């Protein structure tokens, strides 16, 4: 059995520190500053509990009760003419408050307005599927379950959509290491070859930023290209970028015509 490693706040330990830049907060405007949004919130409050409402980047944001998600989205579709659900997902606040923040991104094509519906749930709290209201929620709900582990009931086919069925944990949680955990680095070795080949093949290289200059199977060095898997060479090459008999209207580009810039303009 492999030694257990503490995964608390594991992403903050990454050596790519620039990934954790916290951007300034976007200003929140009062709902009364937009006549259409003000009317929408008024009608919504008449039927449901609205904890908070504000406008941010010309979009209305409202916080509701988690148990009202299906009823609120049905009301938005039928009464307020928000006829399109473009996205839904979760935000991991487990380390801060033990909660997920769930959001639904709505669009009204006739009013040309966008609304974001939000609510908080505990880690193991279940929410109702909204696929009965918007068919576009189908794969998005499966992805939310797969990536975050949010439990959704009422979905007709609730299973992982990106990761294998037997994958350990949920990759978009903040407690999940950026390069995968101990189980992830052995997953393909175990599945393809078997655990007995671990000592022969070794763990999977999970550092996406690591470049091996002499690895000609996964990398190509500009002006020093060689055939796939051939020995690395320092000799400069002058290969054309278009095969003979290519598209006639496209100008043939030769490597000798390429200019390497030192920095972006």
ABEGO torsion letter per residue (X at the ends): XBBBBBABGAAAABABAAAABBBBBBBBBBAAABAAAAAAAAAAAAABBBABBBBBGGBBBBBBBAAAAAAAAAAAAAAAGBABBABBBBBBAAAAAGBBBBBBBBBBAAAGBBBBBBBBBBAABBBBBAAAABAAAAAAAAAAAAAAGBBBBGBABBBBAABBAABBEBAABAABBAAEBAAAAAAAAAAAAEAAAAAAAEBBBABAABBBAABAAABBBBGABBBBGBBBBABBBBBBABBBGBBAABBBBBAAABBBBABBX
